[in-house]
């Protein structure tokens, strides 16, 4: 026999509406002009967008150097060597960067970033396909405020060349952001002319903000 349905009464708890959830295959821009804009994340081996918590901390670090408030980077020139989803580059542009170059080898990811650029009318953003390290090596010396280096964690051979190119490209008071599976030591950074300025660990991610040695 079926049990009778419960009658509504003063002890009946109202059903709470479910909140929309953010899908695992997207990330959001945290601050600036395009705050809360969602960026798609393709199902690609090695593609690992910078976590929201790490990105928020990173841009607070950068804002303190820029003298801006609320994570602003007014007039900055930025370079994302391994752009992937474009989360770091679009975040920088959203926060007032004057020029953001984003490099990526994967054609599908480049097309995805181009679509986002068009959707946002992100005139400050330039998306290019090819080796980010090679492109960074062609950038004028001491011309950038920040270089973002966040390759697939399995591509360990890319770290050294990318850091060397970044050390040449950033201004004397510029910074290099490095995301890696391990904490880079002074002995590893010193030969590249870099020193640690800030460090954060969030799960498997080690986020480093680096400066030129002697800056």
Protein Blocks (a to p, Z undefined) as FASTA:
>chain_A
ZZddddddfklccdddddddddfkbccdfbhjlgoiacdddddehiacddfklmmmmmmm
mmmmnopahhiaehiacddfblonommmmmmmmnopabdcdddfblklmmmmmmmmmmno
pakbccdedjfklmmmmpcghibfbdcddddfklmmlmmmmmmmmmmmpcfkbccddddf
bdcdfklmmmnopacfbdcdehjbccdddddehZZ
